Amino acid sequence: AFEERVRALKASTDQARAIVEASPDDDGAMNEALMRLTQQMTFDLLMQLNVDPETIEFPKLVRAISDMNRSSVALKKYRDEMREKVAAAA
């Protein structure tokens, strides 16, 4: 089951990479969609793993989630800055 999940994750990653390469996106919408997909996949994986609360390293898990959220905020800030630059140039 684990190897199946790894294969599915690799396939999803390859597909996302192909989409990004085929559709350049200055606005960051693709990156935001990929971030949301990653967050959803992480949540789904955690739900499927039936993790034993006694063995999981919650600080590492929380840090990973925090890093994803920080990345999402930075992406939104960058998108807003680019929109302002485009509006100013127009």
N, C-alpha and C positions, 0 to 999 in steps of 0.2 A: 504494500500500500504506500509506503514511504517513497519507493522508487517511482511509482506512478505519479505521486504528487510532484516529485522533482522533475520528471519529464514534462508534466503539464505546466509547471512553472517556467521551465526553459522554453517551451513552445509559446507561452504567453509573452515572455520577454522578447523572443525573436520576432513575434508578430508586432509587438509594440514598437520595436526598433525599426522594422520595415515600414510601419505607418509613419513614423516620425521622419524617416529618410525620404519617403515618397511625398510627404506633405509638410514642407517647412512651415513653421508657424512663429511669426515674430511676436504675436500677441501672447504666447504662452498657454493658449487653451489646451494644446495637446499635452504639454507637460502637466498641467493641472489635472487633466483627465487621467493621465498615467499615474499621478500621485494618488488620486482617488481609487483607481483600480488596485494599486499596491496596498493601500490601507484596507480595502475590502478583502483582498486576498489574504492579508495578514490576519484579519479578524476571522475569516472563514477557516483558515488553517488552525488557529487557536481553538476554535469551537470543535473542530474535527479530531484534534489530537488527544482529547480527554486527558489533559495535563494534570498530573498529581500535584496539588498545591504544596505538598511537603518537599517536592524536589525542584520545582521551577524557581528560577532566580528572578524574582519580581523586579529588583532594581535594574537588571539588564533589560527586561521586557519594557519597563516603564521608560527607560532611557531611549530605547529604539522607537517607541511611540512618540516620545518627546521630539526626537530628531526628525521624524517624519512630519510632525506638526510644524516644527520650526522651518523646515524646508518648504512646506506649503505656504506659510506666512511670507517667507522671503520671495517665493515665486509670485505671490499676489502683489507684493510691494513692487517688484520688478515690472510686472505687467502694468500696474498703475503708472509707474514712472514713464514707461514707454508710451503709454496712451497720452500722457501730458506732453511729452516731447513731440509726438506726432501732431497733436492739436496745436502746439505752439508753432511748429513748422508750417502748418497749413494756414 
